[in-house]
Amino acid sequence: MQLQFESYEEGFGGELKCPSCGFNYLHHQKVEVFERGEDEDKGLHVTVENGVAKTDTNLSGNPSARRHGLLIHFSCEGCEANPVLSLSQHKGSTWVDLN
């Protein structure tokens, strides 16, 4: 699915839309941060959900095959979708996706 935004507003940015129904009421549920050196097998995984932060070394959900990654899990008020916004690094580039 393609990223969709409302029109850009200076100082705020653009509202993210649900990739399933196009509604703009998305609620953050969980945030995951993956940190590791380039092509390292080991690293740090931090999850923040419901006021609790957890750390481990499980990198299996990292959206980047080589470096750092970030996942923001949402729920949509307009439908049953639970899209996930991902940011990942690959060969000097930063990629953004919404699934």
VOVEX-628208 format. One record per residue: x, y, z of N, C-alpha, C in turn; residue in one letter. Coordinates in nm, 4 decimals. Layout:
ATOM        nu        nv        nw       cau       cav       caw        cu        cv        cw  rest
ATOM         X         Y         Z         X         Y         Z         X         Y         Z     A
...
end
This chain:
ATOM        nu        nv        nw       cau       cav       caw        cu        cv        cw  rest
ATOM    0.0833   -0.1180    0.0000    0.0000    0.0000    0.0000    0.0877    0.1242    0.0000     M
ATOM    0.0399    0.2282   -0.0627    0.1157    0.3512   -0.0726    0.0853    0.4444    0.0441     Q
ATOM    0.1883    0.5163    0.0884    0.1685    0.6177    0.1907    0.0755    0.7254    0.1373     L
ATOM   -0.0189    0.7689    0.2220   -0.1101    0.8759    0.1857   -0.1078    0.9809    0.2958     Q
ATOM   -0.1064    1.1073    0.2558   -0.1066    1.2164    0.3510   -0.2140    1.3174    0.3124     F
ATOM   -0.2687    1.3857    0.4134   -0.3491    1.5047    0.3869   -0.2524    1.6107    0.3386     E
ATOM   -0.2998    1.7254    0.3008   -0.2117    1.8316    0.2530   -0.1150    1.8761    0.3624     S
ATOM    0.0020    1.9181    0.3204    0.1083    1.9583    0.4113    0.0765    2.0934    0.4744     Y
ATOM    0.0986    2.1045    0.6070    0.0806    2.2302    0.6788    0.2109    2.2667    0.7466     E
ATOM    0.2607    2.3867    0.7177    0.3864    2.4337    0.7750    0.3803    2.4268    0.9276     E
ATOM    0.4838    2.3692    0.9885    0.4897    2.3581    1.1342    0.4239    2.2324    1.1895     G
ATOM    0.3418    2.1638    1.1081    0.2760    2.0408    1.1521    0.3172    1.9210    1.0681     F
ATOM    0.3265    1.9381    0.9379    0.3524    1.8280    0.8468    0.2250    1.7885    0.7762     G
ATOM    0.2135    1.6616    0.7407    0.0942    1.6112    0.6740    0.0308    1.5009    0.7557     G
ATOM   -0.1021    1.5013    0.7622   -0.1722    1.3956    0.8357   -0.1594    1.2636    0.7607     E
ATOM   -0.1220    1.1596    0.8324   -0.1106    1.0268    0.7751   -0.2498    0.9661    0.7615     L
ATOM   -0.2764    0.9031    0.6475   -0.4062    0.8387    0.6236   -0.3921    0.6874    0.6311     K
ATOM   -0.4986    0.6220    0.6721   -0.5024    0.4758    0.6771   -0.4867    0.4209    0.5354     C
ATOM   -0.3954    0.3259    0.5150   -0.3772    0.2694    0.3810   -0.4941    0.1804    0.3385     P
ATOM   -0.5780    0.1413    0.4335   -0.6899    0.0536    0.4031   -0.8155    0.1308    0.3623     S
ATOM   -0.8512    0.2339    0.4424   -0.9765    0.3052    0.4161   -0.9584    0.4537    0.3849     C
ATOM   -0.8376    0.5079    0.4032   -0.8128    0.6478    0.3730   -0.8494    0.7444    0.4848     G
ATOM   -0.8981    0.6935    0.5984   -0.9360    0.7788    0.7111   -0.8101    0.8322    0.7781     F
ATOM   -0.8190    0.9494    0.8406   -0.6999    1.0111    0.8996   -0.6943    1.0018    1.0518     N
ATOM   -0.7793    0.9231    1.1137   -0.7759    0.9062    1.2596   -0.7019    0.7771    1.2942     Y
ATOM   -0.5698    0.7857    1.2961   -0.4840    0.6727    1.3311   -0.4283    0.6956    1.4705     L
ATOM   -0.4321    0.5924    1.5535   -0.3841    0.6016    1.6912   -0.2588    0.5173    1.7087     H
ATOM   -0.1536    0.5750    1.7678   -0.0303    0.5008    1.7964   -0.0621    0.3969    1.9028     H
ATOM   -0.0176    0.2757    1.8822   -0.0379    0.1684    1.9784    0.0937    0.1219    2.0399     Q
ATOM    0.1941    0.1077    1.9559    0.3226    0.0531    1.9997    0.4322    0.1109    1.9112     K
ATOM    0.5500    0.1335    1.9700    0.6667    0.1809    1.8950    0.7815    0.0829    1.9190     V
ATOM    0.8493    0.0447    1.8117    0.9645   -0.0443    1.8224    1.0851    0.0218    1.7564     E
ATOM    1.1979    0.0188    1.8247    1.3228    0.0740    1.7737    1.4252   -0.0389    1.7660     V
ATOM    1.4914   -0.0488    1.6514    1.5953   -0.1493    1.6297    1.7256   -0.0752    1.6033     F
ATOM    1.8283   -0.1068    1.6802    1.9576   -0.0392    1.6669    2.0667   -0.1442    1.6536     E
ATOM    2.1483   -0.1274    1.5510    2.2631   -0.2163    1.5327    2.3617   -0.1534    1.4367     R
ATOM    2.4842   -0.1985    1.4429    2.5851   -0.1544    1.3474    2.5588   -0.2181    1.2122     G
ATOM    2.6210   -0.1649    1.1096    2.6005   -0.2151    0.9743    2.6284   -0.3645    0.9645     E
ATOM    2.5275   -0.4382    0.9189    2.5351   -0.5821    0.8955    2.5671   -0.6652    1.0203     D
ATOM    2.5544   -0.6079    1.1393    2.5786   -0.6821    1.2634    2.4635   -0.7795    1.2893     E
ATOM    2.4957   -0.8954    1.3444    2.3937   -0.9936    1.3805    2.3233   -0.9569    1.5110     D
ATOM    2.3924   -0.8823    1.5956    2.3380   -0.8472    1.7265    2.3104   -0.6980    1.7342     K
ATOM    2.2171   -0.6635    1.8217    2.1832   -0.5236    1.8406    2.0815   -0.5094    1.9516     G
ATOM    2.0168   -0.3953    1.9566    1.9200   -0.3646    2.0615    1.7825   -0.3436    2.0008     L
ATOM    1.6804   -0.4002    2.0654    1.5406   -0.3846    2.0258    1.4669   -0.3286    2.1464     H
ATOM    1.4047   -0.2109    2.1292    1.3284   -0.1465    2.2360    1.1831   -0.1374    2.1924     V
ATOM    1.0925   -0.1803    2.2785    0.9494   -0.1720    2.2523    0.8849   -0.0871    2.3611     T
ATOM    0.8023    0.0081    2.3200    0.7266    0.0902    2.4146    0.5792    0.0704    2.3826     V
ATOM    0.5044    0.0223    2.4834    0.3613   -0.0046    2.4656    0.2924    0.0014    2.6006     E
ATOM    0.1789    0.0692    2.6056    0.0990    0.0791    2.7284    0.1800    0.1303    2.8471     N
ATOM    0.2656    0.2286    2.8245    0.3423    0.2888    2.9323    0.4587    0.2064    2.9829     G
ATOM    0.4934    0.0998    2.9106    0.6022    0.0105    2.9526    0.7059    0.0022    2.8413     V
ATOM    0.8329    0.0161    2.8775    0.9430   -0.0007    2.7827    1.0124   -0.1334    2.8112     A
ATOM    1.0332   -0.2128    2.7058    1.1018   -0.3410    2.7185    1.2205   -0.3417    2.6224     K
ATOM    1.3287   -0.4046    2.6647    1.4448   -0.4181    2.5769    1.4820   -0.5648    2.5621     T
ATOM    1.5334   -0.5985    2.4450    1.5868   -0.7319    2.4200    1.6836   -0.7207    2.3030     D
ATOM    1.7310   -0.8309    2.2550    1.8247   -0.8317    2.1420    1.7655   -0.8994    2.0188     T
ATOM    1.6338   -0.9184    2.0169    1.5656   -0.9836    1.9060    1.5475   -0.8840    1.7908     N
ATOM    1.6210   -0.9013    1.6840    1.6139   -0.8115    1.5692    1.5279   -0.8667    1.4558     L
ATOM    1.4531   -0.9738    1.4809    1.3797   -1.0410    1.3739    1.2733   -0.9536    1.3080     S
ATOM    1.2182   -0.8544    1.3756    1.1171   -0.7682    1.3154    1.1715   -0.6412    1.2549     G
ATOM    1.3034   -0.6261    1.2522    1.3655   -0.5038    1.2020    1.3313   -0.4837    1.0542     N
ATOM    1.2760   -0.3683    1.0181    1.2443   -0.3459    0.8771    1.3685   -0.3255    0.7896     P
ATOM    1.4846   -0.3072    0.8513    1.6086   -0.2943    0.7754    1.6879   -0.4241    0.7835     S
ATOM    1.7305   -0.4721    0.6696    1.8117   -0.5940    0.6667    1.9568   -0.5656    0.7049     A
ATOM    1.9945   -0.4360    0.7139    2.1353   -0.4039    0.7347    2.1642   -0.3118    0.8525     R
ATOM    2.0719   -0.2239    0.8905    2.1029   -0.1219    0.9907    1.9878   -0.1011    1.0888     R
ATOM    1.9648    0.0274    1.1185    1.8616    0.0654    1.2143    1.7231    0.0588    1.1516     H
ATOM    1.6214    0.0458    1.2382    1.4837    0.0464    1.1916    1.3910    0.0984    1.2992     G
ATOM    1.2735    0.1433    1.2573    1.1717    0.1964    1.3480    1.0358    0.1511    1.2977     L
ATOM    0.9518    0.1006    1.3891    0.8151    0.0622    1.3560    0.7195    0.1361    1.4486     L
ATOM    0.6158    0.1962    1.3914    0.5097    0.2573    1.4703    0.3804    0.1859    1.4319     I
ATOM    0.3209    0.1183    1.5294    0.1984    0.0412    1.5085    0.0775    0.1309    1.5372     H
ATOM   -0.0218    0.1274    1.4492   -0.1419    0.2099    1.4616   -0.2673    0.1239    1.4643     F
ATOM   -0.3759    0.1839    1.5119   -0.5091    0.1303    1.4891   -0.5879    0.2422    1.4227     S
ATOM   -0.6821    0.2065    1.3373   -0.7602    0.3041    1.2626   -0.9004    0.3130    1.3200     C
ATOM   -0.9499    0.4347    1.3381   -1.0871    0.4547    1.3870   -1.1902    0.4294    1.2781     E
ATOM   -1.1486    0.4355    1.1516   -1.2432    0.4224    1.0416   -1.2658    0.2808    0.9923     G
ATOM   -1.1775    0.1879    1.0311   -1.1911    0.0487    0.9879   -1.1163   -0.0408    1.0867     C
ATOM   -1.1027   -0.1653    1.0560   -1.0379   -0.2615    1.1456   -0.8872   -0.2756    1.1207     E
ATOM   -0.8316   -0.1934    1.0322   -0.6903   -0.2051    0.9961   -0.5989   -0.1667    1.1122     A
ATOM   -0.4830   -0.2288    1.1151   -0.3769   -0.1988    1.2112   -0.2474   -0.1759    1.1342     N
ATOM   -0.2390   -0.0628    1.0626   -0.1207   -0.0384    0.9801    0.0043   -0.0135    1.0638     P
ATOM    0.1194   -0.0402    1.0029    0.2485   -0.0205    1.0682    0.3339    0.0684    0.9782     V
ATOM    0.3777    0.1815    1.0339    0.4677    0.2725    0.9644    0.6099    0.2267    0.9924     L
ATOM    0.6903    0.2111    0.8891    0.8287    0.1671    0.9091    0.9260    0.2666    0.8480     S
ATOM    1.0363    0.2846    0.9174    1.1503    0.3607    0.8663    1.2694    0.2672    0.8746     L
ATOM    1.3440    0.2588    0.7658    1.4592    0.1695    0.7648    1.5731    0.2331    0.6880     S
ATOM    1.6939    0.1927    0.7220    1.8134    0.2407    0.6542    1.8674    0.1294    0.5655     Q
ATOM    1.9079    0.1679    0.4457    1.9701    0.0721    0.3559    2.0682    0.1455    0.2652     H
ATOM    2.1950    0.1144    0.2781    2.3020    0.1710    0.1951    2.2959    0.3238    0.1892     K
ATOM    2.2805    0.3883    0.3034    2.2814    0.5331    0.3090    2.1476    0.5998    0.2844     G
ATOM    2.0497    0.5236    0.2409    1.9167    0.5782    0.2158    1.8233    0.5452    0.3317     S
ATOM    1.7255    0.6313    0.3531    1.6197    0.6037    0.4515    1.4907    0.5789    0.3766     T
ATOM    1.4276    0.4661    0.4063    1.3042    0.4245    0.3412    1.1889    0.4359    0.4395     W
ATOM    1.0721    0.4821    0.3892    0.9501    0.4946    0.4687    0.8418    0.4142    0.3992     V
ATOM    0.7664    0.3356    0.4791    0.6581    0.2553    0.4212    0.5457    0.2421    0.5232     D
ATOM    0.4281    0.2097    0.4746    0.3113    0.1875    0.5596    0.2429    0.0610    0.5121     L
ATOM    0.2388   -0.0392    0.5976    0.1749   -0.1675    0.5634    0.0625   -0.1972    0.6585     N
end
